[in-house]
Amino acid sequence: MTLAEILHSLFPAGHDIPARTDHLIIGTGKRADGSVVEVIGIADGAPLGIAGLVPLAARVLEIVAAGNKAPILVLVDTQGQLMSRHDEMLGLNEYLSHLAKCLHLASLSGHRTVALNYGQAAAGAFLATAGATDVLVGLPGAEPAVMDLPSMARVTKLPEEKLTELSKTTPVFAPGLASMSAVGAVAQIWDPSSPLGPQFEATLAGLPAQDTRDVLGAERGGRPVAAGIARRVADQASGDHYA
């Protein structure tokens, strides 16, 4: 689906989300009950650099300051953070972290936050947008990845052929929608053949009170031990030793 098709399916009652030359998504959509959804994001597979991160973070802070508790939808189609020496020298990692913190602040302030990955979503830009919301959903054809296999091979010093083989049976080694769903990072995959508005409303209504990604990963077999380890750490830290 194109961004225009997604917006029409999400907000048949209308939206105020203009096309921008900088590929940013900033505006509002109208829900079926007439209330507003705040919408931000990055479109067209564009890389996300400091010039994009600053207005996105500023908009999230404006939403929080308004105090209306409107839900926030983050639409994501980005090839990753901008590979620019200029941005790296200015501390791109801190700007990515700032946006993630702003989204976390919004969640703590009572805004339900949902990310929709409909295209690419890679590396730090993935973590600062789609990975920083209460829940991440995807559309078929989305390509989420924290790190692709060639990059993983360079970092781990393992042969790419070995990682390719491991990715066939171990989702944590494999990018893509199916693997991200198996490990619990992607909570739901929406059906593009049905209107997206009701699916968005169902997702909002079913948001868990706490982060359940590790639990989903255990239930789906993609991360079988993370949830248990997290429970043990929390129990021991609180003095309630895990048996």
ZAZA-616283 format. One record per residue (C-alpha): x, y, z. Coordinates in steps of 0.05 Angstrom, whole numbers, padded with zeros to 5 digits, always signed. Example, Ala and Ser with C-alpha at 12.3 -4.5 7.8 and 13.67 -1.06 7.14 Angstrom:
REM ZAZA-616283
+00246-00090+00156+00273-00021+00143
END
This chain:
REM ZAZA-616283
+00000+00000+00000+00023+00071-00014+00023+00123+00041-00037+00157+00010-00076+00092+00009-00057+00077+00081-00079+00146+00105-00145+00140+00068-00158+00071+00098-00138+00093+00167-00177+00159+00167-00237+00155+00119-00267+00215+00157-00207+00256+00135-00136+00276+00156-00091+00336+00156-00025+00304+00135+00006+00342+00077+00060+00313+00031+00128+00343+00049+00192+00349+00009+00232+00327+00070+00193+00261+00073+00170+00274+00144+00099+00256+00165+00069+00307+00213-00005+00320+00221-00070+00293+00249-00123+00242+00228-00196+00240+00247-00223+00178+00282-00293+00150+00271-00317+00184+00335-00291+00251+00312-00231+00254+00359-00160+00265+00335-00100+00219+00325-00033+00254+00324+00009+00226+00267+00085+00231+00257+00135+00190+00218+00182+00184+00160+00161+00164+00089+00188+00143+00021+00244+00100+00049+00283+00163+00064+00341+00162+00114+00328+00195+00181+00380+00247+00201+00384+00304+00250+00344+00350+00204+00286+00301+00210+00294+00279+00281+00290+00349+00311+00221+00367+00283+00193+00298+00299+00217+00301+00371+00193+00373+00377+00124+00353+00352+00119+00297+00403+00138+00346+00459+00085+00394+00434+00033+00339+00436+00052+00321+00507+00050+00394+00528-00020+00402+00499-00044+00352+00551-00102+00323+00511-00078+00251+00515-00091+00238+00441-00062+00173+00414+00001+00179+00372+00010+00139+00308+00081+00133+00281+00085+00114+00208+00151+00085+00187+00184+00074+00120+00258+00090+00126+00322+00058+00101+00354+00075+00168+00392+00132+00200+00427+00180+00153+00498+00155+00138+00529+00224+00140+00596+00244+00171+00564+00312+00186+00507+00281+00226+00553+00231+00261+00600+00287+00283+00541+00325+00311+00520+00265+00353+00467+00231+00311+00461+00176+00363+00439+00226+00415+00385+00255+00369+00359+00185+00355+00358+00172+00430+00322+00238+00442+00265+00220+00396+00258+00152+00429+00256+00186+00498+00204+00235+00474+00159+00178+00451+00170+00143+00518+00152+00208+00554+00088+00211+00513+00070+00141+00534+00084+00156+00607+00042+00219+00601-00020+00179+00579-00014+00179+00504-00023+00111+00473+00031+00102+00420+00027+00055+00361+00077+00048+00304+00059+00022+00235+00116-00004+00192+00092-00004+00121+00159-00003+00083+00230-00006+00106+00252+00003+00178+00325-00007+00194+00378+00003+00247+00377+00063+00293+00320+00096+00256+00278+00034+00268+00294+00034+00342+00280+00108+00351+00212+00106+00316+00178+00039+00309+00216+00007+00367+00201+00064+00416+00125+00059+00417+00079+00019+00461+00065-00030+00405+00091-00041+00334+00047-00068+00279+00065-00083+00207+00034-00090+00138+00052-00148+00092+00113-00129+00052+00144-00088+00109+00219-00098+00119+00238-00086+00192+00310-00100+00212+00355-00079+00269+00415-00102+00228+00421-00138+00162+00463-00201+00156+00525-00170+00123+00528-00118+00178+00517-00171+00231+00574-00212+00201+00621-00152+00207+00602-00140+00280+00601-00212+00305+00661-00233+00262+00620-00294+00241+00618-00314+00167+00556-00288+00132+00543-00358+00107+00540-00383+00179+00491-00328+00199+00448-00343+00138+00444-00415+00159+00428-00395+00231+00374-00347+00208+00335-00405+00177+00320-00433+00246+00334-00376+00295+00292-00313+00283+00339-00268+00323+00390-00275+00267+00340-00259+00211+00313-00191+00191+00243-00185+00162+00171-00183+00184+00164-00257+00199+00226-00258+00243+00209-00193+00279+00140-00222+00293+00169-00287+00319+00213-00251+00369+00155-00207+00392+00180-00141+00365+00121-00137+00316+00058-00150+00357+00008-00154+00299+00006-00157+00224-00054-00118+00196-00095-00141+00137-00090-00090+00080-00151-00120+00046-00194-00095+00103-00202-00022+00126-00144-00002+00171-00184+00045+00215-00221-00010+00253-00156-00049+00259-00122+00012+00289-00179+00021+00338-00175-00052+00359-00101-00045+00370-00111+00017+00413-00165-00018+00454-00121-00078+00466-00057-00043+00486-00025-00080+00545-00011-00043+00609+00063-00061+00604+00113-00083+00551+00098-00154+00530+00149-00163+00474+00189-00214+00512+00126-00253+00529+00104-00253+00456+00173-00277+00435+00168-00335+00483+00097-00353+00462+00116-00351+00388+00181-00390+00398+00227-00335+00371+00257-00316+00439+00244-00375+00485+00286-00353+00545+00284-00276+00547+00218-00271+00586+00240-00321+00639+00307-00287+00649+00273-00219+00655+00226-00247+00708+00283-00277+00748+00322-00211+00747+00261-00172+00769+00244-00222+00823+00314-00223+00851+00320-00147+00849+00255-00142+00889+00275-00197+00938+00222-00245+00913+00270-00300+00890+00249-00338+00828+00244-00412+00839
END
